[in-house]
Amino acid sequence: MVAASSENPAEEVAAISTERQRPIGTVNWGTATLVGVFAGLLYGGSKEAAASVSKDAEVMLKMGSTPDKREQYRLMRDAMEKRFIRVTRGSLVGGIRLGMFTATFYGIQNLLADKRGVHDVFNIAGAGSATAAMFGLILPGSMMWRARNVLLGSVLGAGICFPLGWLQLKLMEKANAEIASSNSSSDLSEGGEVSQSRVGAAIERLEGSLKK
């Protein structure tokens, strides 16, 4: 009875670990969300920085038409402060939006993969459709406008994510095949080296016995 009770916890842990294994090809949710946040920060900041070029040109024109040095310094300081605020706000907004989109997309994708037990193109298309529909629902507007956005977002999300998901899975399959072929070739080369060393050792033993 004691031995049986000591073996049961190990079996239960093994069963739980096998149940929690994710299907092959799924993406880590936390890593994808973090990458989305950083990409949104860079995109939002660079977009606002590019939009500030025309406003900086207006400030330079004002500085050229102002002979007072103190007024020029004040204009320059105000322009730099406003530009810093715009770029910071754009980075934060871009990071939050793209991070939320990425977290929702990959969360739904991993949920579908866990429920269905397989990771295929339908999971990617379904996640894209659901994510686009959810973001269309939270856009400002009337209920009819939101319903239109939900319908249009679900169709566009599925239509865009289906070919992209198919291409992603094909590239992953090709990469896995290349890795498997490289591993098999390395195993064969190691096996050949081991066999050659064994043949050389046998020849050396045979020569030693003949000399005796």
Wavefront OBJ file of the C-alpha trace (Angstrom):
o trace
v 0.000 0.000 0.000
v 2.818 2.413 0.823
v 4.656 1.709 -2.428
v 1.486 2.185 -4.442
v 0.737 5.470 -2.713
v 4.306 6.704 -3.359
v 4.032 5.932 -7.085
v 0.671 7.604 -7.598
v 1.882 11.229 -7.164
v 4.585 10.758 -9.782
v 2.074 9.325 -12.207
v -0.311 12.186 -11.524
v 2.441 14.765 -12.128
v 3.385 13.053 -15.397
v -0.253 13.021 -16.486
v -0.687 16.704 -15.661
v 2.513 17.625 -17.505
v 1.386 15.738 -20.595
v -2.016 17.408 -20.443
v -0.461 20.868 -20.227
v 1.787 20.364 -23.234
v 0.793 22.771 -25.964
v 0.389 21.733 -29.602
v 3.461 22.116 -31.758
v 3.728 25.471 -33.479
v 1.939 27.619 -30.907
v 3.525 30.922 -29.904
v 4.355 31.963 -26.360
v 1.688 34.485 -25.357
v 3.874 36.583 -23.061
v 6.752 36.864 -25.522
v 4.434 37.804 -28.387
v 2.684 40.435 -26.272
v 6.000 41.946 -25.191
v 7.212 42.117 -28.788
v 3.923 43.752 -29.800
v 4.226 46.372 -27.066
v 7.790 47.301 -28.065
v 6.864 47.388 -31.756
v 3.925 49.663 -30.957
v 6.155 51.951 -28.923
v 8.613 52.300 -31.796
v 5.895 52.754 -34.415
v 3.902 55.308 -32.431
v 6.974 57.326 -31.491
v 8.404 57.364 -35.007
v 5.010 58.337 -36.460
v 4.652 61.309 -34.141
v 8.283 62.312 -34.694
v 7.733 62.345 -38.460
v 4.539 64.368 -38.036
v 6.418 66.957 -35.963
v 8.732 67.936 -38.824
v 6.254 70.402 -40.332
v 5.560 71.966 -36.928
v 9.289 72.331 -36.309
v 9.587 74.156 -39.615
v 6.904 76.623 -38.510
v 8.795 77.229 -35.270
v 12.001 77.907 -37.189
v 10.182 80.481 -39.337
v 8.880 82.199 -36.219
v 12.365 82.227 -34.703
v 13.795 83.779 -37.873
v 11.253 86.588 -37.780
v 11.861 87.313 -34.068
v 14.953 89.425 -33.308
v 14.711 88.987 -29.527
v 17.027 86.237 -28.259
v 14.865 85.514 -25.237
v 11.810 85.070 -27.409
v 13.730 82.718 -29.688
v 14.870 80.676 -26.703
v 11.287 80.509 -25.404
v 9.968 79.368 -28.783
v 12.674 76.710 -29.038
v 11.990 75.439 -25.521
v 8.228 75.296 -26.083
v 8.720 73.466 -29.370
v 11.018 70.878 -27.793
v 8.637 70.315 -24.873
v 5.618 69.902 -27.146
v 7.540 67.545 -29.418
v 8.652 65.427 -26.462
v 5.068 65.224 -25.175
v 3.708 64.281 -28.617
v 6.321 61.583 -29.191
v 5.861 60.157 -25.702
v 2.083 60.113 -26.011
v 2.294 58.503 -29.456
v 4.672 55.826 -28.178
v 2.439 54.970 -25.228
v -0.741 54.883 -27.293
v 0.908 52.791 -30.007
v 2.381 50.347 -27.497
v -0.935 49.900 -25.688
v -2.943 49.413 -28.868
v -0.579 46.991 -30.574
v 0.085 45.179 -27.288
v -3.645 44.679 -26.691
v -4.135 43.497 -30.263
v -1.219 41.062 -30.063
v -2.265 39.730 -26.650
v -5.847 39.169 -27.824
v -4.825 37.563 -31.109
v -2.327 35.086 -29.687
v -4.485 34.421 -26.616
v -7.418 33.350 -28.790
v -5.084 31.412 -31.083
v -3.554 29.438 -28.199
v -7.015 28.866 -26.695
v -8.296 27.403 -29.949
v -5.187 25.235 -30.257
v -5.642 23.914 -26.706
v -9.328 23.205 -27.228
v -8.929 21.540 -30.633
v -5.645 19.811 -29.802
v -3.999 20.873 -33.059
v -2.459 24.074 -34.412
v -3.481 24.762 -37.991
v -4.498 27.603 -40.257
v -8.074 27.604 -38.964
v -6.848 28.638 -35.506
v -5.004 31.606 -36.995
v -7.959 32.624 -39.168
v -10.387 32.277 -36.273
v -8.150 34.299 -33.959
v -7.784 37.039 -36.570
v -11.535 37.167 -37.174
v -12.395 37.284 -33.448
v -9.732 39.902 -32.680
v -10.798 42.199 -35.521
v -14.449 41.822 -34.486
v -13.659 42.696 -30.861
v -11.693 45.796 -31.816
v -14.459 46.813 -34.203
v -16.925 46.561 -31.328
v -15.020 48.959 -29.063
v -14.679 51.681 -31.697
v -16.749 54.806 -31.000
v -20.070 55.179 -32.787
v -23.671 54.040 -32.793
v -24.772 50.432 -32.370
v -25.410 50.058 -36.088
v -21.955 51.430 -36.839
v -20.374 49.035 -34.340
v -22.312 46.078 -35.741
v -21.057 46.995 -39.201
v -17.491 47.213 -37.887
v -17.819 43.821 -36.184
v -19.086 42.147 -39.352
v -16.520 43.822 -41.573
v -13.687 43.153 -39.112
v -14.526 39.469 -38.759
v -14.584 38.973 -42.526
v -11.398 40.966 -43.152
v -9.594 39.337 -40.203
v -10.338 35.849 -41.462
v -9.548 36.769 -45.064
v -6.192 38.315 -44.208
v -5.066 35.832 -41.540
v -5.961 32.683 -43.522
v -3.295 33.080 -46.270
v -0.785 34.546 -43.815
v -1.360 31.627 -41.420
v -0.997 29.114 -44.250
v 2.292 30.736 -45.291
v 3.521 30.775 -41.685
v 2.760 27.085 -41.159
v 4.430 26.147 -44.450
v 7.567 28.046 -43.496
v 7.577 26.378 -40.082
v 7.223 22.937 -41.673
v 10.089 23.677 -44.055
v 12.278 24.939 -41.209
v 11.517 21.864 -39.094
v 12.336 19.600 -42.050
v 15.656 21.387 -42.563
v 16.498 21.033 -38.865
v 15.588 17.331 -38.882
v 17.699 16.684 -41.991
v 20.690 18.503 -40.504
v 20.374 16.518 -37.270
v 20.154 13.229 -39.149
v 23.211 14.080 -41.271
v 25.200 14.982 -38.154
v 24.155 11.703 -36.518
v 25.247 9.780 -39.602
v 28.624 11.517 -39.672
v 29.177 10.779 -35.992
v 28.192 7.156 -36.538
v 30.624 6.906 -39.457
v 33.446 8.307 -37.367
v 32.700 5.839 -34.565
v 32.674 2.904 -36.986
v 35.953 4.049 -38.567
v 37.595 4.287 -35.150
v 36.421 0.779 -34.312
v 37.771 -0.589 -37.595
v 41.110 1.151 -36.994
v 41.347 -0.312 -33.483
v 40.602 -3.808 -34.840
v 43.312 -3.430 -37.493
v 45.817 -2.301 -34.866
v 45.021 -5.307 -32.670
v 45.409 -7.638 -35.656
v 48.808 -6.142 -36.533
v 49.949 -6.489 -32.941
v 48.963 -10.158 -32.843
v 50.791 -10.828 -36.146
v 53.990 -9.205 -34.838
v 53.941 -11.463 -31.820
l 1 2 3 4 5 6 7 8 9 10 11 12 13 14 15 16 17 18 19 20 21 22 23 24 25 26 27 28 29 30 31 32 33 34 35 36 37 38 39 40 41 42 43 44 45 46 47 48 49 50 51 52 53 54 55 56 57 58 59 60 61 62 63 64 65 66 67 68 69 70 71 72 73 74 75 76 77 78 79 80 81 82 83 84 85 86 87 88 89 90 91 92 93 94 95 96 97 98 99 100 101 102 103 104 105 106 107 108 109 110 111 112 113 114 115 116 117 118 119 120 121 122 123 124 125 126 127 128 129 130 131 132 133 134 135 136 137 138 139 140 141 142 143 144 145 146 147 148 149 150 151 152 153 154 155 156 157 158 159 160 161 162 163 164 165 166 167 168 169 170 171 172 173 174 175 176 177 178 179 180 181 182 183 184 185 186 187 188 189 190 191 192 193 194 195 196 197 198 199 200 201 202 203 204 205 206 207 208 209 210 211 212
